[in-house]
Each structure stands twice: as C-alpha cells, then as structure tokens.
Amino acid sequence: LSLAGFYFNPSQASLDNVTCFLCHKSMEGWGPSDDPFDEHLVHSPNCAWAVCRCVKRKFNDNELPFSWDDEDQLPTSKRMEELRLSTFNNWWPYDKIRGWVGTSKKMAKAGFYYAPSYESKDNVVCMYCEVGLEGWESKDDPM
C-alpha cells in the first residue's frame, strides 16, 4: 500500500481506510485480491503518484504493453512533465535556495519524480528507467 502512495488512515466507520499522500484520495473496503497500484490508477487516474509510480510498475510486470500510442504518456509531453512536477509539491529542499541549479522544474523536465526517504531528502527517480539519484549539489544539472 505504501509503495502505491497510501498511508493507513482508519476511522470508526472504515477500519481499512487508506489515503494517498499526494492526491488525498481515500479508499476502503479492501479485498484479498485487490492490487493497490491498480486501484489507485482506477480511482484516481490523474494523481501524479499513481501515474509516475503505479503505471511504471505495470510496465515492469508486463501486464500492459509499453506503448507510445498515447502522446500524453510520452516523456516529453507537457502532461507528464506537469505530473512529475506535482510530486515535488512544496517539498523539494532546494527550490528556495538562490542560485541552485537543480530546481524541481528542471528535475521534472529531465524525467524525474520526487521520491524522498528517511535516508535521502533529495532522492528523485526516473519514471521510465527507475534510476534514483540523490545527494544533489548546488551546480548539479539534471539535464
């Protein structure tokens, strides 16, 4: 569930409720065969995390043919760039540092989405090859 972007958010009425950290979509009523990646995409197809993380997982699992038939899925499409950028929200640690080359906009344009961890507050991942990069320095250019 957490890899699909969800955190546990139960209530008295819904003991298995989870919520996406980015799009805030809540889901409940999980069954044993429910796939959180599939469910996230179905119920929140415009969530940047669902698109960046969940769609790539499907390609890796060979459940979908990787196809460029939909121009909106091209790495250079405006839609994909905007979705990647929205994963940074206001969390990218370097956007407010004057003169920093690797801004969230440049990261998104280069194909990265934001995927921080406890160990790395500046980890980004390429949504197409899944290479993660961290330890950014002020003059590093993601392009």
Contact map, one row per residue, 1 for C-alpha under 8 A:
11111110000000000000000000000000000110000000000000000000000000000000000000000000000000000000000000000000000000000000000000000000000000000000000
11111110000000000000000000000000000000000000000000000000000000000000000000000000000000000000000000000000000000000000000000000000000000000000000
11111100000000000000000000000000000000000000000000001000000000000000000000000000000000000000000000000000000000000000000000000000000000000000000
11111100000000000000000000000000000110010000000011001100000000000000000000000000000000000000000000000000000000000000000000000000000000000000000
11111110000000000011110000000000000000000000000011000000000000000000000000000000000000000000000000000000000000000000000000000000000000000000000
11111111000000000111100000000000000000000000000000000000000000000000000000000000000000000000000000000000000000000000000000000000000000000000000
11001111100000000111100000000000000000000000000000000000000000000000000000000000000000000000000000000000000000000000000000000000000000000000000
00000111110000011110000000000000000000000000000000000000000000000000000000000000000000000000000000000000000000000000000000000000000000000000000
00000011111000011110000000000000000000000000000000000000000000000000000000000000000000000000000000000000000000000000000000000000000000000000000
00000001111101111100000000000000000000000000000000000000000000000000000000000000000000000000000000000000000000000000000000000000000000000000000
00000000111111101000000000000000000000000000000000000000000000000000000000000000000000000000000000000000000000000000000000000000000000000000000
00000000011111100000000000000000000000000000000000000000000000000000000000000000000000000000000000000000000000000000000000000000000000000000000
00000000001111100000000000000000000000000000000000000000000000000000000000000000000000000000000000000000000000000000000000000000000000000000000
00000000011111111000000000011000000000000000000000000000000000000000000000000000000000000000000000000000000000000000000000000000000000000000000
00000000011111111000000000010000000000000000000000000000000000000000000000000000000000000000000000000000000000000000000000000000000000000000000
00000001110001111100000000011100000000000000000000000000000000000000000000000000000000000000000000000000000000000000000000000000000000000000000
00000001111001111110000001111000000000000000000000000000000000000000000000000000000000000000000000000000000000000000000000000000000000000000000
00000111110000011111000001110000000000000000000000000000000000000000000000000000000000000000000000000000000000000000000000000000000000000000000
00001111100000001111100111100000000000000000000000000000000000000000000000000000000000000000000000000000000000000000000000000000000000000000000
00001110000000000111111111000000000000000000000000000000000000000000000000000000000000000000000000000000000000000000000000000000000000000000000
00001110000000000011111100000000000000000000000000000000000000000000000000000000000000000000000000000000000000000000000000000000000000000000000
00001000000000000001111100000000000000000000001110000000000000000000000000000000000000100000000000000000000000000000000000000000000000000000000
00000000000000000001111110000000000000000001001100000000000000000000000000000000000000000000000000000000000000000000000000000000000000000000000
00000000000000000011111111000000000000000000000000000000000000000000000000000000000000000000000000000000000000000000000000000000000000000000000
00000000000000000011001111100000000000000001000000000000000000000000000000000000000000000000000000000000000000000000000000000000000000000000000
00000000000000001111000111110000000000000000000000000000000000000000000000000000000000000000000000000000000000000000000000000000000000000000000
00000000000000001110000011111100000000000000000000000000000000000000000000000000000000000000000000000000000000000000000000000000000000000000000
00000000000001111100000001111100000000000000000000000000000000000000000000000000000000000000000000000000000000000000000000000000000000000000000
00000000000001011000000000111110000000000000000000000000000000000000000000000000000000000000000000000000000000000000000000000000000000000000000
00000000000000010000000000111111010000000000000000000000000000000000000000000000000000000000000000000000000000000000000000000000000000000000000
00000000000000000000000000001111110000000000000000000000000000000000000000000000000000000000000000000000000000000000000000000000000000000000000
00000000000000000000000000000111110000000000000000000000000000000000000000000000000000000000000000000000000000000000000000000000000000000000000
00000000000000000000000000000011111000000000000000000000000000000000000000000000000000000000000000000000000000000000000000000000000000000000000
00000000000000000000000000000111111101100000000000000000000000000000000000000000000000000000000000000000000000000000000000000000000000000000000
00000000000000000000000000000000111111100000000000000000000000000000000000000000000000000000000000000000000000000000000000000000000000000000000
10010000000000000000000000000000011111110000000000000000000000000000000000000000000000000000000000000000000000000000000000000000000000000000000
10010000000000000000000000000000001111111000000001000110100000000000000000000000000000000000000000000000000000000000000000000000000000000000000
00000000000000000000000000000000011111111100000000000100000000000000000000000000000000000000000000000000000000000000000000000000000000000000000
00000000000000000000000000000000011111111110000000000000000000000000000000000000000000000000000000000000000000000000000000000000000000000000000
00010000000000000000000000000000000111111111100001000100000000000000000000000000000000000000000000000000000000000000000000000000000000000000000
00000000000000000000000000000000000011111111111001100110000000000000000000000000000000000000000000000000000000000000000000000000000000000000000
00000000000000000000000000000000000001111111100000000000000000000000000000000000000000000000000000000000000000000000000000000000000000000000000
00000000000000000000000000000000000000111111100000000000000000000000000000000000000000000000000000000000000000000000000000000000000000000000000
00000000000000000000001010000000000000011111111001000000000000000000000000000000000000000000000000000000000000000000000000000000000000000000000
00000000000000000000000000000000000000011111111001100000000000000000000000000000000000000000000000000000000000000000000000000000000000000000000
00000000000000000000000000000000000000001001111101100000000000000000000000000000000000000000000000000000000000000000000000000000000000000000000
00000000000000000000011000000000000000001001111111100000000000000000000000000000001000000000000000000000000000000000000000000000000000000000000
00000000000000000000011000000000000000000000011111110000000000000000000000000000001101100000000000000000000000000000000000000000000000000000000
00011000000000000000010000000000000000000000001111111100000000000000000000000000001000100000000000000000000000000000000000000000000000000000000
00011000000000000000000000000000000010011001111111111110000000000000000000000000000000000000000000000000000000000000000000000000000000000000000
00000000000000000000000000000000000000001000111111111111000000000000000000000000001000000000000000000000000000000000000000000000000000000000000
00000000000000000000000000000000000000000000000111111111000000000000000000000000001100000000000000000000000000001000000000000010000000000000000
00110000000000000000000000000000000000000000000011111111100000000000000000000000000000000000000000000000000000000000000000000010000000000000000
00010000000000000000000000000000000011011000000011111111110000000000000000000000000000000000000000000000000000000000000000000000000000000000000
00000000000000000000000000000000000010001000000001111111111000000000000000000000000000000000000000000000000000000000000000000000000000000000000
00000000000000000000000000000000000000000000000000111111111100000000000000000000000000000000000000000000000000000000000000000011000000000000000
00000000000000000000000000000000000010000000000000001111111110000000000000000000000000000000000000000000000000000000000000000000000000000000000
00000000000000000000000000000000000000000000000000000111111111110000000000000000000000000000000000000000000000000000000000000000000000000000000
00000000000000000000000000000000000000000000000000000011111111111100000000000000000000000000000000000000000000000000000000000000000000000000000
00000000000000000000000000000000000000000000000000000001111111100000000000000000000000000000000000000000000000000000000000000000000000000000000
00000000000000000000000000000000000000000000000000000000111111110000000000000000000000000000000000000000000000000000000000000000000000000000000
00000000000000000000000000000000000000000000000000000000011111111000000000000000000000000000000000000000000000000000000000000000000000000000000
00000000000000000000000000000000000000000000000000000000011111111000000000000000000000000000000000000000000000000000000000000000000000000000000
00000000000000000000000000000000000000000000000000000000011011111100000000000000000000000000000000000000000000000000000000000000000000000000000
00000000000000000000000000000000000000000000000000000000001001111110000000000000000000000000000000000000000000000000000000000000000000000000000
00000000000000000000000000000000000000000000000000000000001000011111000000000000000000000000000000000000000000000000000000000000000000000000000
00000000000000000000000000000000000000000000000000000000000000001111110000000000000000000000000000000000000000000000000000000000000000000000000
00000000000000000000000000000000000000000000000000000000000000000111111011000000000000000000000000000000000000000000000000000000000000000000000
00000000000000000000000000000000000000000000000000000000000000000011111000000000000000000000000000000000000000000000000000000000000000000000000
00000000000000000000000000000000000000000000000000000000000000000011111111000000000000000000000000000000000000000000000000000000000000000000000
00000000000000000000000000000000000000000000000000000000000000000001111111001000000000000000000000000000000000000000000000000000000000000000000
00000000000000000000000000000000000000000000000000000000000000000000011111001111000000000000000000000000000000000000000000000000000000000000000
00000000000000000000000000000000000000000000000000000000000000000001011111101011000000000000000000000000000000000000000000000000000000000000000
00000000000000000000000000000000000000000000000000000000000000000001011111111001000000000000000000000000000000000000000000000000000000000000000
00000000000000000000000000000000000000000000000000000000000000000000000011111001100000000000000000000000000000100000000000000001000000000000000
00000000000000000000000000000000000000000000000000000000000000000000000001111101100000000000000000000000000010000000000000000000000000000000000
00000000000000000000000000000000000000000000000000000000000000000000001111111111100000000000000000000000000000000000000000000000000000000000000
00000000000000000000000000000000000000000000000000000000000000000000000100011111110000000000000000000000000000000000000000000000000000000000000
00000000000000000000000000000000000000000000000000000000000000000000000110001111111000000000000000000000000000000000000000000000000000000000000
00000000000000000000000000000000000000000000000000000000000000000000000111111111111100000000000000000000000000000000000000000000000000000000000
00000000000000000000000000000000000000000000000000000000000000000000000000111111111110000000000000000000000110100000000000000000000000000000000
00000000000000000000000000000000000000000000000000000000000000000000000000000111111111000000000000000000000100000000000000000000000000000000000
00000000000000000000000000000000000000000000001110110000000000000000000000000011111111100000000000000000000000000000000000000000000000000000000
00000000000000000000000000000000000000000000000100010000000000000000000000000001111111110000000000000000000100111100000000000000000000000000000
00000000000000000000000000000000000000000000000000000000000000000000000000000000111111111000000000000001101110001000000000000000000000000000000
00000000000000000000000000000000000000000000000100000000000000000000000000000000011111111000000000000000000000000000000000000000000000000000000
00000000000000000000010000000000000000000000000110000000000000000000000000000000001111111000000000000000000000001110000000000000000000000000000
00000000000000000000000000000000000000000000000000000000000000000000000000000000000111111111000000000001000000001100000000000000000000000000000
00000000000000000000000000000000000000000000000000000000000000000000000000000000000011111111000000000000000000000000000000000000000000000000000
00000000000000000000000000000000000000000000000000000000000000000000000000000000000000011111000000000000000000000000000000000000000000000000000
00000000000000000000000000000000000000000000000000000000000000000000000000000000000000011111100000000000000000000000000000000000000000000000000
00000000000000000000000000000000000000000000000000000000000000000000000000000000000000011111111000000011000000000100000001000000000000000000000
00000000000000000000000000000000000000000000000000000000000000000000000000000000000000000011111100000000000000000000000011000000000000000000000
00000000000000000000000000000000000000000000000000000000000000000000000000000000000000000001111110010111000000000000000000000000000000000000000
00000000000000000000000000000000000000000000000000000000000000000000000000000000000000000001111111010011000000000000000000000000000000000000000
00000000000000000000000000000000000000000000000000000000000000000000000000000000000000000000111111000000000000000000000000000000000000000000000
00000000000000000000000000000000000000000000000000000000000000000000000000000000000000000000011111110000000000000000000000000000000000000000000
00000000000000000000000000000000000000000000000000000000000000000000000000000000000000000000001111110000000000000000000000000000000000000000000
00000000000000000000000000000000000000000000000000000000000000000000000000000000000000000000000011111000000000000000000000000000000000000100000
00000000000000000000000000000000000000000000000000000000000000000000000000000000000000000000011011111110000000000000000000000000000000000110000
00000000000000000000000000000000000000000000000000000000000000000000000000000000000000000000000000111110000000000000000000000000000000000111100
00000000000000000000000000000000000000000000000000000000000000000000000000000000000000000000010000011111011000000000000000000000000000010111110
00000000000000000000000000000000000000000000000000000000000000000000000000000000000000000001011000011111111000000000000000000000000000000000000
00000000000000000000000000000000000000000000000000000000000000000000000000000000000010010001011000000111111100000000000000000000000000000000000
00000000000000000000000000000000000000000000000000000000000000000000000000000000000010000000000000000011111110000000000000000000000000000000000
00000000000000000000000000000000000000000000000000000000000000000000000000000000000000000000000000000111111111000000000000000000000000000000111
00000000000000000000000000000000000000000000000000000000000000000000000000000000000010000000000000000111111111111000000000010000000000000000011
00000000000000000000000000000000000000000000000000000000000000000000000000000000110110000000000000000001111111111000000000000000000000000000000
00000000000000000000000000000000000000000000000000000000000000000000000000010000100010000000000000000000111111110000000000000000000000000000001
00000000000000000000000000000000000000000000000000000000000000000000000000000000000000000000000000000000011111110000000000000000000000000000011
00000000000000000000000000000000000000000000000000000000000000000000000000100000100100000000000000000000001111111000000000000111000000000000000
00000000000000000000000000000000000000000000000000000000000000000000000000000000000100000000000000000000001111111100000000011110000000000000000
00000000000000000000000000000000000000000000000000010000000000000000000000000000000110110000000000000000001100111110000000011110000000000000000
00000000000000000000000000000000000000000000000000000000000000000000000000000000000100110001000000000000000000011111000001111000000000000000000
00000000000000000000000000000000000000000000000000000000000000000000000000000000000000100000000000000000000000001111100001111000000000000000000
00000000000000000000000000000000000000000000000000000000000000000000000000000000000000000000000000000000000000000111110111110000000000000000000
00000000000000000000000000000000000000000000000000000000000000000000000000000000000000000000000000000000000000000011111110100000000000000000000
00000000000000000000000000000000000000000000000000000000000000000000000000000000000000000000000000000000000000000001111110000000000000000000000
00000000000000000000000000000000000000000000000000000000000000000000000000000000000000000000000000000000000000000000111110000000000000000000000
00000000000000000000000000000000000000000000000000000000000000000000000000000000000000000000000000000000000000000001111111100000000001100000000
00000000000000000000000000000000000000000000000000000000000000000000000000000000000000000000100000000000000000000001111111100000000000000000000
00000000000000000000000000000000000000000000000000000000000000000000000000000000000000000001100000000000000000000111000111110000000001110000000
00000000000000000000000000000000000000000000000000000000000000000000000000000000000000000000000000000000000000000111100111111000000111100000000
00000000000000000000000000000000000000000000000000000000000000000000000000000000000000000000000000000000001000011111000001111100000111000000000
00000000000000000000000000000000000000000000000000000000000000000000000000000000000000000000000000000000000000011110000000111110011110000000000
00000000000000000000000000000000000000000000000000000000000000000000000000000000000000000000000000000000000000111000000000011111111100000000000
00000000000000000000000000000000000000000000000000011001000000000000000000000000000000000000000000000000000000111000000000001111111000000000000
00000000000000000000000000000000000000000000000000000001000000000000000000100000000000000000000000000000000000100000000000000111110000000000000
00000000000000000000000000000000000000000000000000000000000000000000000000000000000000000000000000000000000000000000000000000111111000000000000
00000000000000000000000000000000000000000000000000000000000000000000000000000000000000000000000000000000000000000000000000001111111100000000000
00000000000000000000000000000000000000000000000000000000000000000000000000000000000000000000000000000000000000000000000000001110111110000000000
00000000000000000000000000000000000000000000000000000000000000000000000000000000000000000000000000000000000000000000000000111100011111000000000
00000000000000000000000000000000000000000000000000000000000000000000000000000000000000000000000000000000000000000000000000111000001111110000000
00000000000000000000000000000000000000000000000000000000000000000000000000000000000000000000000000000000000000000000000101110000000111110000000
00000000000000000000000000000000000000000000000000000000000000000000000000000000000000000000000000000000000000000000000101100000000011111000000
00000000000000000000000000000000000000000000000000000000000000000000000000000000000000000000000000000100000000000000000001000000000011111101000
00000000000000000000000000000000000000000000000000000000000000000000000000000000000000000000000000000000000000000000000000000000000000111111000
00000000000000000000000000000000000000000000000000000000000000000000000000000000000000000000000000111100000000000000000000000000000000011111000
00000000000000000000000000000000000000000000000000000000000000000000000000000000000000000000000000011100000000000000000000000000000000001111100
00000000000000000000000000000000000000000000000000000000000000000000000000000000000000000000000000001100000000000000000000000000000000011111110
00000000000000000000000000000000000000000000000000000000000000000000000000000000000000000000000000001100010000000000000000000000000000000011111
00000000000000000000000000000000000000000000000000000000000000000000000000000000000000000000000000000100011001000000000000000000000000000001111
00000000000000000000000000000000000000000000000000000000000000000000000000000000000000000000000000000000011011000000000000000000000000000000111
